[in-house]
């Protein structure tokens, strides 16, 4: 309700404000100042500005972590919320990426607990694979080839279990709410997990999705195993030999028009040789060459160059780009042109063939083939084809029926040249020397040397380019043909893509990344050549060469494994795994067990299946959170195994409802962390501190968690000493706010705190109504931020509220009331009540991110409930009654006036005319005809509040124009326009004419050393 004040009332207001605090019963002047200090209600709290994290976090860890998880699972009344944990690899110490991942999950889990939901969160570990196997072999210190599989597997299991224990202890330091007991975690090496995985595999076999094929796959020489695309990392600085090699064309056998044209060209200057020029970065594959591909629609030129004898065929569009190989364009003579289709079918000689026309192998008579994947923006426009070493080459040859005689492959299971390379490269050319050389190292160099000796090498360069590496060993991989087991994805990917349409992605752009990966895949190589893993339980009948992998054979084998354990596949006799129907059909003799194990992505990808066994809980995850690399990994393998094993795929269902993707953690300069650069930051060093505590302070888990919640985690983010110091400072400011509130609430007798609910909104002043409106807005921002996973938005809003709304405004203007007013006074009770509400809401807002701080505040605020976690109290958001847009509008207007007043006070301080703002009087002049205008009316309505807002002893409102003519030692003046009008209000400060109250230090006394009325009353009651 607006208030209209007349000009006479404004004049009278001056008198009232001046007399407001005149005491009718002066207190004697020479009182001991210490007696006054004892009567002040100064803040009292043991809550420190900065706690020792080692002590405080240890005090609350069990209460807010494993005990809280158990409590909420048993006592929460809300619906189940399922956070499915992507299992970290059980190998090595945790890095900062692990910390980010687990903390983000925990923030969401704690938010759901705070609003009353029941959280299902089972931390997991990925336990199989070569790195663990290799570490176990290092511990054994024996030749792995001499060890039985059971010995290696036993050592690998022990290694994995040891690593998991170490990681679990480290995860516990991050303040993660979880039960780390075996029953509440999952491990891919556990028997029941492995059996669920094998049953999913059985389902996919029964649906015809699993098949064996001999074809090129990514193969890691360092792992001695095939790899899937998801197991690759790409490096941009790989060095390869780039070679330009010439193959002799045999146009004599071509009866086409183009063949006749070429023969005519070769005879023009005495029967010149025509050679096909190809470019490759894998010279080690040239012994497996089975064709040269051209694009049928490209134009190819036959050129004579000054640097080479004979003629060369290259794509016309590549001539200028090949100057460094062929020579300057002006010196190149083009002697003919023909389309690529004219070259198709023409024969050429193997680059390692003898100089005679005799054949050195069944593959000496080679021919040019047509392929539309050939492009004219790189190389020579002619592509060397080795189907055993390239997926595109393989698909082209298979589609054209060119693989009837098999594929040439001279690489063994260690990535070395096999003895078969001498079938193509005869001993007299150095073929024997190639045998046993690693193709990526000495083998590639040796091939280049042979080519040079043959005169087939036109140029060689060392180039830096993007190349795939083994994600575990960090060594380069090759593409080579091996016999592997594949999952057919062509038959299920449309259903998978349909299922993804119902999934929510954050950030939304990550949807495109996952759908693109799924759409581009046609198969998944799921077999691996290692011992430590889940076996692919196939049987091989040696006499007939039959490999058996069927639903019925698997049913029998899985029963045996379920009874005896997975290791029995290696320990038990093959006869026990032979189903009766197989023995009847093939006989009982001549069988062996397969030795391959499953891709670890198949292991972790089946983790969704355990949710179906959780009685009374959801059968799919609400949320999965992992790094962006998991679009090629776990996100995808979960989806594919779920869709591939589903009984009814008419309505495809994803195993997760929401996918959240976070970026990678970089150093402060934006560089990837690596030991070689010395820029690795361990999360445990952040928490516990380093050897030099000054250089690497012990910040504690909450600071690390605050960093994780402050960064835009959906992008790549930085961390380092400067970032951590800034985060710690933000933490200090939040703690300081809590400390101020706890101190002032703590200085109030407990019975007063107990009655704070008696204060109603109508009792609040403008500052309280404003700050409660700001708190209401903050809480709505936080609730929305947690629901949409935008934690940085919450933290920005929280720190702004703490630093600006509270520390710089509300705390500042209420200290006088809190410290000097009587404990039972209504004005102090209003402020304390407001602080209690603020502290409760702020603690609820920060608790998911800063659980240790929340528990510490809770222990100080509610000592009677020290045994209970803060999270056992459901977050009860403020009701809409606290939204007060009018209070917000009014305060924003008053804060504009305040900023001008504070500026004048600062000038007076700078000129050394006053030490404290309390020494000043503020005079506001209102124009005669503006008292009912918005700002003028507001100033009159809130006249009693203005001295509190400005933190001065006296504010006078007047309509007199000569206010500045009053005699005073100094004065400072300014003006402020009234919005939507052409008039101004005047703002003036000058020294107060009154005396200082020796207790509260306000200048409100007419007599020196008298206590003001408020202080006199408070002292009497004390």
Phi, psi and omega in degrees: 000127182285154182238126179259128182239130181281170179296321179297323179294323178296319179296318180293331182297326178304314183295317182296315182294324181292327184266359194306317187248025178286124183282138176274347180224084184302143177269145178310147193279334189260042177288148176295125182298332179293330178296324177292318183297327179289341180271351179281146179267074181283154183302139178227116176196141173278000182292116185279156176294325177219118182270151173287110186299328181299322181276311186293319182289323177297324181297324186253356190302308183296318183298319187261002181243267186290321180294322178295318179300315180295320181297311185293326179295331182264332191245337181296145185257350184281181180289162177289138171240125186250114171257115182264123186274122171288122191286125172290158180283131185280066182202117175093167180284158181287142176250179187295333176294322175300315182298312179304312184299310183292324181292318178300316178299318184292324177301314180293316180300315181293325176299316181294324175296319183295333179262010172098003179283160173260124186260130169256117179214106177252107175299145182233168174222140174267115197247349182261177173115169188293318181303319178293318178300316180296318179296321178296319180294324177297322179292325180289330179056042177226163177294117183299332182289344180264357184262141174290155182302322183297325179292316180296317182294319179296318179293320180294320177299315179298320179297313181298317181293323177295316181294321179297319180298317179297313182295322180298319178295325179286318177302322183299333180288344183277358182076038183274127176281102182197158173257112187272008175295156184303325183291340183247017173230169173229146182224132185291352176267354180291146186301311183295324177298312182297323180291321176299319179299316180293327178289325174295317176301318179299319178299318180291325175296315182294336178270004177076022183270347184252130179212160178253141180209151174257110187197166181290135177220164171292131183226131181260109176301326181289329177266344185055043183209153172292154179229150172269166180305323182291346181263014181252146166237147184251133177248140183268359184242026178288140180255128177230159169280122174257120185236146171251117187237139182252127176254134182286125181276139178252084180279350184295331184273356183270128179258018179275168177300319180293325177297318178296320179299317180294321179296323179295320180295317183293334183269356184296324181233049173083047173056067176283150177277137174257131180235144178269124183262121178240160178233136178211150175258006178234069182301337179294344179272355185294333177292341180259016180298131178233004179176162172238127185261140173231156174275129185298335185261353177283151175265131181246141181249147172256121187236151172250128185240158180285343186265336184238151175277155179075197184244151180235145176252124176219163176293138183301320183290351182258358186303310184294326181287343184259016182303322183293341178262315186269335186112172181303143183301324183291344179261356180270131180255118176274118184254355179180162177222153173198154178287160178302326179299334179286338178274337185301131179095343179289144181274159174213164186262142175305137184295341179258006183288158177296161182291340177282173178277001179291159182266141177259348176198175179294346184252018179289323179277097183249161182219161177282136179240164179264137179207126183281350178280354177289133182236165182252018180254008175202162177066218183245356185088357173238133188243125173292127184248123173230092186305334179285348187230017179203129182296318180295317178300316181299314182294321178296313181295320180293319181293334181261009178066035185258011182250018182298330180264009180092188181239147173280126176213122184244023182247134181267188184286001176248006182078026180243159175294132177271175179298335183294345180297335180288349175292335182251318179257100186295158181305323183294342176265356181107015181299321180300324182290339179286328185302127178090353178279140174292127188297328182277351182243257183295331182297316181295317179296320181295322178296318179301319180295319178296317179299320179297318179294332180279348184078012181267349183267114179271328180198151175221138180222156170258119184241148174261126183206172181285133186210145181281142178234155174293125185294338182263317183268346181062031178244153181294152179250172174232168171251122181209155183281127173217164177272115185225165176262136183235151169257128179283115181263343180302326184279349183235348189291332176295320176293324178296317179294323176297318179297325181292339179297336181266003182265138174270135181244137172224124355292156185304329183294342181291343176301316182299322182297311182291316181296325178295316179297315181295316183295328185277351183265138176246341180205167182223116177284112187253357181264145179225149183259078178206170184265320187274095180179182176277126185291148167271105192280068176259151178245145182236122177269107189296315183301321183264350183071022183268131173257126185249122176212094185224168180300317183290319179294322179292324179301317179292313183297319182294327176296318179296316181292324180295325180282326190248350183096155184297325182298342181295340176300326179270328187270330186277159178288148182298332182299329181289339182265359183272114178293147182305322182292328177289319178298322180291324184279319187249346187095165185271346183262160173081025180254148170220156180272147175294152183251354181285153172241171186275150172306136180296337176290332173290323177303296185292332182293343179264009183297336179301334187293336182290336180296328180295340181266000180277106185293130177078008181239171179295149181262008172213159184285140170287318185218141165235134179234123175209176178289164184297339179292344183280357170295330176270349186243252192295319177305316184285317183292326174299311182299313186291320179288326178293313179290319183293334183257359184293141178289320184234110183253020176291330174237082185302137180233132177283151177283001180218153180265325181222135174246125177246131183244130174248159181274191180265151179267125181247171175280182186294340179266003180086012180267150175295140180284137176205150180297325182295329179275347180069025183247018180282132177246118179278136178298329180288330175291322176299318184284310188265345184087161179264190180297322177259100186293337176288321180281323182230082183294159174273101184276335184088167185292325184297323178293319176298319179292321178296320175301313182298327181275346183269327182283155173280086192294342181285354172245171170295142187226163185246152173213149180177181183304317181293314180299316181293321178297319178294320178295318179297324178293320175299320178297318180299320181292322177295316178298321181298320176298312180298321181296318178299314182292315178299320181296319182279328172291322181291337179279357179261132179306148185301327180293332177289318177299324183292338183259013186295338182291345180289341179284124181252168184300327181294340179277350187281148174273179183298324180293318181292319179297321180293312185291328177289326174295318178295323177294319177300315179296318178300316182295321177295320177299318181294315180299317178292320180297316178294321181291333181250010174066022180262074184291324177302323179298321179295314184293323177296314180296319181294313181292323176296318179297316182293316187278322187261301184295318183270290189299316185274347183232285192296314179299320184295317186274350181255357181300321181300313180294316184295320186274324192253335183284157178298140184301333182266358184292147182296322183295323179285321179299324178298315181293315181298318177301319179295318179298320179298315179295317180298313183298319180296313181292317180298321179295320177297322182292317185275344188303315180300329180272319186239069186296325181293320177296318179299318180293323180294316177297315181299318180295324178286321184284324185231071183300336180289345181244037183299335181280349183252147176284151174304326186288351176285348175264121182294138176294116178251098183298154176300144178283168183293347179297338182275353173286123187220086183292329179292318178297322178295315180297314181298314183294323178299322177292317180293328180291333175294316177298317181301319182298324178291317179298315180297326177295318178295318179297322180294322177297317179297321177294319180297328178273006178062030177272343175207153177260323182234145178298337180294343179282352187256154170249135176255129177243127178246121179260129180252132178302149182305320187260019185238010186292341179257003177284159189314297184293319180297317179297320180296317180298321178290320181295323183254030184303318182293339183271342190296320181294329175292317182294321182273349184057050175237171183274338187207134173232129180241131173255131182212161175249013181278133183279342186263026185299329184280354182273350179298138182293124176206158183296328180199162175201154177227138189227149175204179179215163182215125180290144173279123182306145177061031176208174179249022179243165183232158169256149179261140179237125186223140171235145180205166182295142178292144178268359182262178183253160185278131172287125185290351180262307183259352174069012174278149181267086185227001185258142174277335180246137181294141177072000172287144170280146175291165184303317181298313183292321178300318179295317181295319181294318179301319183288329176293000000 
